[in-house]
Amino acid sequence: MDIHWLDPSNNLAPFPDVEKALQNPDGLLAAGGDLSATRLLNAYRRGIFPWYEKGQPILWWSPNPRGVLYTQQFRISSSLRKTLRKHEWTVTFDGDFRKTVAACAAPRSYARGTWITDEMTEAYTALHQLGYAHSVELWDYQERLIGGVYGVMIGKMFFGESMFSFQTNASKVALAYMISHLYHWGCPLLDCQLPSAHLLSLGAKAIPRKDYIRIMTPLCDEEQTDFTWEFDHGIDVANWKT
């Protein structure tokens, strides 16, 4: 298996072309390097993301096909719309980024979780401090974190990383708030990395990697003037697609 190894001392070293990614395992492109903000942002701009478990070297991926969700095509079921209208949870944007990542890293029977290592947590917290990584949180009446989602935003492109739910539908509600705001902010596409049954049920689809790169690249280059990642009370999330 011929894998390109990245030099950890040079975070400006280019990644291989994504078309050189392996077919088995699907999308494995490179290994090594580091998780510096420079390298991470360079990776995302090229359709590449890190995914590895504790004890493994850093592995870099660009799968084909790619899971994406067009914000305009987000599917709100009748039950989700009912929850959006009646829930009493408090919604925050970047309310506690590190705590959200930690919750996503917690072991779960229905989703991968161990891949969010301490090293990954520190790396994405650094991106958050630089204004690139963001989260949406849900809190119950006792101010306990019960659902959320986080990812990376470059220009008008959002790269989803992980979400969690400690109460029924909490992650879907957090995702609905995030996607409705992304749509309002002129961000048409959410990268889901790998298409899953759960995401497909919400309107995600799988597209060829070359199409993903073609669509994603100019979105990363679009500047957000006077943009702030914050909850807009003027967006009626329960009805924004009716």
C-alpha positions in Angstrom: 0.0 0.0 0.0 1.8 3.1 -1.3 0.9 6.0 1.1 2.4 9.5 1.0 4.0 10.5 4.3 3.8 14.1 5.3 6.8 15.8 7.0 5.7 17.0 10.5 8.3 19.7 10.5 6.9 21.4 7.3 3.2 22.2 7.6 3.3 24.0 4.3 4.2 20.8 2.4 1.6 20.1 -0.2 -0.8 17.2 -0.1 -0.9 14.7 -2.9 -3.6 15.2 -5.5 -6.9 13.7 -4.2 -7.2 11.6 -7.3 -4.3 9.6 -5.9 -6.3 8.5 -2.9 -6.7 4.7 -2.4 -9.9 2.9 -3.4 -9.4 0.4 -0.5 -9.7 1.8 2.1 -11.7 4.3 0.3 -10.2 7.8 0.3 -7.0 7.2 2.2 -4.5 9.7 0.8 -1.7 10.4 3.2 -0.3 9.8 6.7 1.8 11.7 9.2 2.3 15.4 9.4 0.7 17.4 12.2 -2.6 19.0 13.1 -1.5 22.6 13.0 -4.1 25.2 11.9 -2.1 25.8 8.7 -2.1 22.2 7.7 -5.7 21.6 8.6 -7.0 24.6 6.7 -4.9 23.6 3.7 -6.4 20.1 3.9 -10.0 21.3 4.0 -9.5 23.7 1.1 -8.4 20.7 -0.9 -11.2 18.3 0.1 -9.1 16.4 2.6 -9.8 15.7 6.3 -8.0 13.9 9.2 -9.5 10.7 10.7 -7.6 8.3 12.8 -7.8 6.5 16.2 -5.6 6.8 19.2 -2.3 4.9 18.6 -2.4 5.4 14.9 -0.5 8.0 12.8 -2.5 10.9 11.6 -4.4 9.6 8.5 -5.7 12.0 5.8 -8.8 11.1 3.7 -10.6 12.2 0.6 -13.3 9.6 -0.1 -15.1 9.0 -3.4 -18.1 9.5 -3.5 -18.4 12.3 -0.9 -21.3 12.9 1.4 -22.8 16.3 1.2 -25.9 18.1 2.2 -27.2 21.1 0.3 -28.6 23.5 2.9 -31.6 24.2 0.7 -32.4 20.5 0.6 -32.3 19.7 4.3 -35.2 17.5 5.1 -37.4 18.4 8.0 -39.8 15.6 8.9 -43.2 16.4 10.5 -41.9 15.0 13.8 -38.8 17.2 13.7 -40.8 20.2 12.8 -43.1 19.6 15.7 -40.0 19.3 18.0 -38.6 22.5 16.6 -41.8 24.3 17.4 -42.3 23.0 20.9 -38.9 22.3 22.4 -37.9 24.3 25.5 -34.1 23.8 25.1 -31.8 26.8 25.1 -29.8 27.1 21.8 -26.4 28.7 21.7 -23.9 29.3 19.0 -20.3 28.8 20.1 -21.6 28.6 23.7 -19.0 26.0 24.7 -17.0 24.7 21.8 -14.6 22.5 23.8 -17.4 20.9 25.8 -19.3 20.2 22.5 -16.2 18.5 21.1 -15.8 16.5 24.3 -19.4 15.3 24.1 -18.9 14.3 20.5 -15.9 12.3 21.6 -17.8 10.3 24.2 -18.3 6.6 23.4 -21.7 5.9 21.6 -23.2 2.7 20.3 -24.6 4.4 17.2 -21.7 6.5 15.9 -17.9 6.6 15.8 -16.5 8.6 18.7 -13.0 7.3 19.6 -11.5 9.1 16.6 -11.7 12.5 18.4 -8.5 12.1 20.3 -7.1 14.7 22.8 -4.8 15.8 20.0 -7.8 16.4 17.7 -9.6 18.3 20.5 -6.7 20.6 21.0 -6.3 21.2 17.2 -10.0 22.1 16.6 -10.1 24.2 19.7 -7.2 26.2 18.2 -9.1 26.5 15.0 -12.1 27.7 17.0 -9.9 30.4 18.7 -8.8 31.5 15.2 -12.5 31.9 14.1 -12.7 28.9 11.8 -14.3 26.1 13.9 -17.8 26.6 15.3 -20.5 24.8 17.3 -24.2 24.8 18.0 -25.3 23.6 21.5 -28.6 22.6 23.1 -29.0 23.0 26.9 -31.8 21.7 29.1 -33.5 23.7 31.9 -30.8 22.6 34.3 -28.2 24.0 32.0 -26.9 20.6 31.0 -25.5 20.1 27.5 -27.8 17.6 25.8 -27.0 18.0 22.1 -24.8 19.7 19.6 -22.8 19.8 16.4 -19.4 21.3 15.4 -17.3 21.8 12.3 -15.1 24.1 10.3 -16.1 27.1 8.2 -14.0 28.5 5.5 -15.5 31.3 3.4 -19.0 30.1 2.6 -18.2 26.4 2.9 -19.0 24.4 6.1 -17.3 21.1 6.9 -19.2 19.1 9.4 -17.2 17.1 11.8 -19.4 15.5 14.4 -22.6 15.8 16.4 -24.1 14.1 19.5 -27.4 13.7 21.3 -28.0 12.9 24.9 -31.8 13.3 24.4 -34.1 12.2 21.6 -33.8 14.4 18.5 -31.3 16.9 20.2 -28.7 16.5 17.5 -31.3 16.9 14.7 -32.5 20.1 16.4 -29.0 21.4 16.7 -28.3 20.5 13.0 -31.6 22.2 11.9 -30.6 25.4 13.7 -27.1 25.3 12.1 -28.3 24.6 8.6 -31.0 27.2 8.6 -28.4 29.8 9.6 -25.9 28.6 7.0 -28.6 28.9 4.4 -29.5 32.4 5.7 -25.7 33.3 5.5 -25.5 32.2 1.9 -23.7 28.9 2.5 -25.2 26.4 0.1 -23.2 23.3 1.0 -22.4 21.2 4.1 -19.7 18.6 3.8 -20.7 15.4 5.6 -17.5 13.5 4.7 -19.1 10.0 4.4 -22.7 9.4 3.5 -24.6 7.5 6.3 -28.1 6.3 6.5 -28.9 8.9 9.2 -27.6 11.8 7.1 -29.2 10.5 4.0 -32.6 10.5 5.8 -32.0 14.3 6.4 -31.4 15.0 2.8 -27.7 14.3 2.3 -26.5 12.7 -0.8 -23.4 11.2 -2.3 -21.7 13.0 -5.1 -18.5 12.2 -7.1 -15.3 13.6 -5.5 -14.4 15.6 -8.5 -17.8 17.3 -8.4 -17.4 18.0 -4.7 -14.0 19.6 -5.3 -15.3 21.7 -8.2 -18.2 23.1 -6.0 -16.4 23.4 -2.7 -13.2 25.2 -3.9 -14.8 28.5 -5.0 -17.0 28.5 -1.9 -13.9 28.5 0.3 -12.6 31.5 -1.5 -15.7 33.6 -0.9 -15.1 36.2 1.9 -17.7 36.7 4.6 -17.9 40.4 5.2 -18.8 41.4 8.7 -19.8 37.8 9.5 -20.4 36.6 13.1 -21.3 33.1 14.1 -24.2 33.8 16.3 -27.8 32.8 16.9 -30.2 35.0 14.9 -33.5 35.1 16.7 -35.1 36.5 13.5 -34.8 33.1 11.7 -37.9 31.0 12.3 -36.1 27.6 12.2 -39.3 25.6 12.5 -40.9 27.3 9.4 -37.9 28.4 7.3 -38.6 25.7 4.6 -42.4 25.9 4.5 
